[in-house]
Amino acid sequence: MFCLEILKDAVDRRSQHPEDEPLRYIQQLLLEYVQATYGPGSSTSDSSFIQNKLCQVITLLFIATYTTTWQTFFDDLMALGKSSPRGTWDNLSGVEFFMRVSLNVHDEVADVLIPRTPQEGQRNILIKDSVRNRDVRKLVTAWQEIMEEWKGKNNQVVEMGLGTIGRWVSWIDISLVVNELMLNQLFQFMDFGGKVRDAAIGALTEIVGKKMKGPDKMDLITFLNVGQIAEQIAHSAALQDQKADDYDTDLAEGTAKLVNVAAMDIVMILSKVCIHISPCFFFLGFTDTLQEEVDENNRLRAENLLQMFFPLLLRFFSDEYDDVSSAVFPVTTELLSLLRKEKKVSGGLASTHQTMLQPILNAIVMKTKYDEDTNWGDEDEQSEEAEFQHLRRQLKTMQDAVSAIDECLYIDLMSQLVEGIFDRMAQQGGNSSVDWRDVDLALYEMSSFGEMAMRYGGLFAKGQPSGLPAERLVNMLGKMMASSKITSPHLRMIFTF
């Protein structure tokens, strides 16, 4: 490990001078070691820590030399996986090392989440251009062959292959991935179950998320049958009983992310119909596609796709597990932004859009309620409580957006919810017989409702409620007092209210 750290520092210092003799020596030294340790017939193996550090050093050496002195980089690494040049990918250690480096290469030259200097960005553009021109076709072929060779034998290799394709697809030609062989593999792996299935769904999500023009993206979503795939998974046995111990949260979260990515692109296309463009789209880096114009045919296509994905969005938004539901928060937020812009521009909503608001608001309210298995006040629950309060803040932002779009809907639904809970408490002789989670929900929503009522200039004007929100809030307060809320024995009620 210490020697590899020294080599890493040496590569870093000489990376601007790839033709220097010391760098050539390091290249030769590392290649010989890799061939001896991971190549066909090797009998030794490194620990996972050594492998990770070795991959890091090799990748840094790739960055420094690939465009100049080590143009056979990928050929040399692929040779580790075969006992003979025209044979099968039969050497597991060599295959795994090649896949690890493939993943690292993407992270170093194409991961958009890693901050880089302008010089590093320009360098990475040159490297990616060289890879696309020289090696990418044989790399994709190699990954496909490796997955085909090791399916059913070594799931980790298949997962690495799917992960590699999922990462690289963002900067290589989509046709290299969306082809008959790859799609057959992808859909086949979705039937494997477990981590292989999750990796296949993740790869499909990355493919769908690749940036392209709106009409092309709709073609891709339709061609891949993304909606049908997500619907089939949502109705599978593994996702039917959310209270069951064997409910597959990983599958639910992965599918929710797939729905989020596909539906987000559809919402983006529809947003171009409106006059104003959401600044959030520029923040997300979609400025290229936003310059397109959307004709009526493409608008109708996008609208039909939105109607197909909307039930799926609601299904995963309403999931009892917060990691699952939060996966579709981004597209829900953007959908509400779209509806708000539509209301502002046209003065109203299309009937198909108007009908979306109430189920969205219902789902938001239900997610705002404490889970049934929450025991508020337990010391072990403190971190979960902080996470839930963060979730509530996100939900409130979306709830406020619904209120801004259709205030009457918001007022009516909140009035029914809060007054209904307080009426139930009064009928049952106090809230000791009513679940404290319902009481908390009523009080929380009444507090949020009060914020809107105060925007009308206070509760009263000349002795009368200052508007419909104030009138409804006064009714809520009266119902609360009549329900004997103040006698609540639960700590959540006492400490918070």
N, C-alpha and C positions, 0 to 999 in steps of 0.2 A: 504494500500500500504506500509506504514512504517513497519507494523508488518511482512509482507511478505519479505521485504528487510532484516529484522533482521533474519528471518528464513533462507533466502538464505545464508547469511553470516555464520550462524551456521552450515548449511549443508556443505558449502565449507570447513570450519575448521575441520570438523569431517569425511570428505569423505574417508580418509584413514583408518578409524576404524569403519566399518559399524555395528559392533556388539555392539558398545557403547550404553548404556541405553538412553542417551539424543537423539541419532539419532532414536532409536526405538520409543521414545515418539513423536518426530516430525512426524515420519511416521504415527503413530496412529492418531495424532491430525489432520494432513492434510487429511487423508483418511476419517475420520469422517466428516470433514467439506465438502469435495467434495461430499460425499454421501448425506449429508443433503441439499446441495445447488443444485446439479445437478442430483441427483438420482431420481428414480420414485416417484412421488407425491410431489416433492419439489415445493414450491410456491414462493421462492425468486430467484433472479438472480443478478449476479455481472456485473459491467460495463466492457467494453471491455478492459480497462487498467488493471483492477484487474484480469480478466481472463488470459490475456497474462502473467502477473507476476506470477500468480498461476501456470500456465502451465510450466513456466520456473523453478520454485522451485520444482515442482513435477518431472520434467525431471532430474534435478540435483540429486534429491533423488533417482531416478531410477538408475542413473549411479553409485551412491555410494552403492546401496543395492541389485540390481537385481540379481547378481550372488551369493549372500550369503543369506541375510535375507528377501528379498521381492521377492521371486520367483513367487508369484501370482499377480505380478504387473498388467499385462495385463488382467488377469481374473477379477481383482477388478475393473478396469476401464471399461471393456466391460459390466460388470453388470450394469453400470449406464444407459445404453441405452435401457434396457428392463424392462417392468413392471413385467414380469415373466421370469424365466430362460429359458423356452422353447418357449417363445413368440416371437413376432416380435420386430423390432427395433423401438418402438413407442415413446420413450422418447427423444424428440428433443434436449433438453439441455444436456442430458447425451451423446447423439450421437455426438453432436458438440464438447463437451469437450474431448471425447475419440479421435476424429479425430485430434483435435488440438495437443494433446499430442503425437499422432503417428507421426505427422509432426515434432514436436520438437525433438523427439527421434532420427530421422534420422539426423537432423541438428547437433545434439550434438555428435553422434558417427560415422557418415558415410559421412559427407559433406567434400569432398576432397579439397575444396577451403579455408577451415578454417585451419590456421597453428596450429600445435600441437607439444607438446614436445614428445620425444621418449616414455616416460612413459605413456602419455595420449594415444598415438597410440597403445601401447601394451594393455592397459586397454580396449580400444575400440574394439580391435580384440577379446578379451575374451568375451566382452558383445555381439558382433555380433554372435559369435559362439554359445553362449548360446541361443540367440533369434532364430537362425536358427534351433537348435536342439530341442527346447522346444515349441516355440509359433508361429513361422512364419506361419504355415499352417492355424491355426485357425484365425490368424490375417487377412490373405488375404481373407479367407472365410467371415469373418466379414465385411471387406470393400466392398466386392462384394454384400453381402446381404443388407448392408446399402444403397448402391447406387440404388439397385433394389427397395428397400422399399420407398426411397424418390424421385425417379425420377418423374418429373412432379409435385412434391409437394414443394420441396425446392431445388432450383438449387445450392445454396451455399454448401449444404451438398454433392451433387454430385461432385461439383468442388473440394472440399476438398478430397473426395475419390480418384478422378483421380490424383490429385496432390500427394497424399500419395503414391499411387502405382507407379507413375512416379519417385518418389524419391527412394523408397525402392528397385525398380527393379535392381538397380546397384549392390546390394550386397546380393540378395536372388536368389534362384533357378529360372531360367527363365521359367521352366515348370509350376510354380505356377501362372504365369501371362499369358503366351501364352497357353491358353486352350480355349475350345469352349465357355464356359460361359463368360469369360472375354472378348474375342474378339467380341462376339456378343454384349456385353454391349458397348464396345469401339466404334464399328462401328455404333451402334444405337445412341450413344451420339453425334457422328459427324453430325447427321442429325438434332440435336436439335437447332443448331444455337447459336449465341451469345457466352457468356463466357463458357458455357458447352461444346460447340463445340471446342472452343480454348483450353480448358483444356484437351479434348480428344486427340486432335492433339499433344499437349504437352506431354501427357503420351505416345503416340505412338512414338514420337521422342526419349524419354528416353529409351523406350524398344529397339528401333533400335540401339541406341547408347551404349547399354550394351557391355562391352568388352568380346570378345570371339574369337576363332580361325577363320581365314579367310573363309574356306569352310563353317563352321557353320553359320557365319554371312551372307554369300550369301544365304544359305538355309533359314535363317530367313527373309531376305529382300524379297526373292521370295515368301515364304509362306504367308507373311503378305500383299503381293501385294502393297508394298510401292510405287513403280513407278506408278502403275495404280491409286492409291488413290490420289497421288500428282497431276497427270495429270488431273484427274476428277475435283479436286478442282480448278486447274489453269484455267479450261475451264468453271467453274461455272459462273452464272450470276453476282455474287458478285464481281468477279475479272475481268470482261470484259472491263469496261470503267474506266481507271485510272484517267481520268479528272472529273469523276462524283463525286458529293458530297457524294454519298452513297457507294463509293468504299471502300471495307472492308480491311483496312490496317492491322488490327490485324490478320485476316485470312491469308492475303498474307504473313505477317512476320512469322507466325507460320508454314505455309507450306514451306516457304523458309528455315527455320531452319531444318525441316524434310528432305528436299532435301539435305541440307548441310551435315547432319549427315550420311545419307545413302551413298551419293556419296563419302564422305571422306573415309569411310571404303573401298569402291571399289578402289579408287585411292591408298590407302595404300597397298591393295593386289597386284595391278599391279606394285607398286614400288619395290616389292621384286623380280621382274623379273630382274630389273636393278642391276648392280654390287654395286653401291654406294647407301647408305641409307641416306635419308635426316635427318640431326640432329634435325630438328623440330619435327620429330616423337618421338624421345626420350624425348624431352622437354614436349610433350603432354602426356607422360606416356604410350606409346604403345610398350614398349620394349619386353613384353612377346610375343605378336603376331608377332613381326618382325622376330623372330627366326625361323618361319616356312618356309618351302620351298613351292614354288608354282609350281605344275605340269602343264602340257600343258592344261589339261581339265579345271582346275580351272582358268588358265589364260584366256581361251576362255570365260568361264562363266563371269568372271569379265569384260572382254572387252565388251561383249554383254550388261551387266548391265550398263556400262559406257555410251555406245551409247544410251541406253534408257533414262538415267538421264541427258545427256548433254543438250538436248533442254529445259528441265526444269530448269537447272542451268542458261542457257542464259535468259530464260523468267524472272526469279526473279532477276538476275543480272541487267537486263535492266529496272527493275521497276522504275517508276518515284520517288517513295518514297525511300529516302536513307536508312531508317531503314530496309526496305525490301531487297534492293540490298546488303547492307553490311552483311546481314545474310549469304550470300553465298560467301563472300570474302575469308574465310578460305579455302574452298575446291577449289576455283578457283586458289588461290595461290599455293596450293599443286599440283593441276593438272599441272600448268605451271612448277613447279619444277620437276615433273615426266617427262614432255616432254623435258625439258632441259637436264635431266640426260640421257634420251633415245637418244637424239641427240649426246651427248658427248660420250656415250658408243658405239653406233652403227653407228655413222656418219650421220644419217638421221632419219626421222620419218616415221612410218607406214602411209599409205595413209589415214586411218581413223583418225589418230591423226593430220596429216598435215591440214586436212580440218577444224579442230577445231580452228586454230589460227586466221584466219581472222574474223570470227564472234566474237571471244573473244575480239580482238583488236577493232573492231567496237563498241562493247558494252562499252569498257573502255572509248573510245573517247567520246561517247555520254553522259556517266555519268560525264565526266570531264567538260561538258558545264553547265553554269548556267541555273537553271530552268527558265521557262517562267514567273513564278510569282515572281521572284526575282527582287527587286528594290534596286540595289546596292547603298550604301551611306546613306540609311535611318538609323537613330539612333536605331530604334527598331530591325534592321536586323543585328546588330553587332555580337551577339552571334551565329546567323545562319551562318554568314560569317566565323567565326572561325571554326565552325564545317565543313563547306564546304571545307575550305583550308586543314583541316585534312583529309577529304575524298580524296581530290586531291592528297595528298601525298601518300595515300594508293594505289590509282589508278596508280600513276606514277611508283610505285614499280612493279606493275603487267605489266604495259606497257613496262618498261625496260626489264622485263623477256621475253616478246614476242620478243622484239628487239634482245635479246641475242640468242633466238632460231632461228629466221628467220629474219635476218637483211634486206634482200631485200624486203620482204613483208612490213616490217615497213617503209622503205624508200619510197616505192611506195605509200602506203596508206597515209602517212603524206604529201607527196608532192601533191597528188591529193586533199587532204582536204584543206591544207593551200593555195595553189595556186588557187584552185577553189573559195575560199572565197574572196581572193584579186582580182581575175578576175571579180567576180560579183560586187564588189565595184567599180572597174574601169569602168565597163559598165554602172553602174547606177550613175556615176558622183560623186563619193565619198562615204564614208561609212555612211553618215547621213541617207541614205535610207536603209541601211543594219542593221539588228538587232545587237545591241552592243554585245550581247551574242555570236554571230558568230564571230565577230571581236576579242573579248577576247579569244575565243577558238583558233582561228588561231594564235594569238600572243603567247599564252601560249604554244601551241604545237610546234611552230617555235623555241621558247626558249629551250624547251626540246630537240628538234631535234639538236639544236646547240651544246648541251652538247655532243652528240654522235659524231658530226662532229669534234669537237675539239680533241677528242681522237685519231684522225688520224694525229696529229701533227700540228694543226692549219688549217686555211682555205686555205692558199696558200703555194705552194712550187715551187720556180723558176718561179714565175709569173703565175702559173696554179693552179686550185683547187687541193688540196692534195688527193682527192679521190671522189668517188661517193657521199657520204654524204655532203662533202663540196660543190660540184658542185650543188647539189639540194638546199642547203642552200643559196647559192649565187642567184639562181633563185628565191627563196622565197623572199629574201631581195629586189630584183629588182621588183617583183610583188607588194610588200608592198609599195615601194616608188611610183610606178605608180598608186596605188590606192588612193593616197592622205590620207594615214592613219593619218598623222600628224595633219590634220584639225579636228580630231574627237572631237565632243563637249561633249562626255560623261565623267563623272568624273572618272569612272573606267579606261578609257584609259589614262586620264591625270595624275592621281596619280600613276598608276602602271607602265606606259610605257613612 
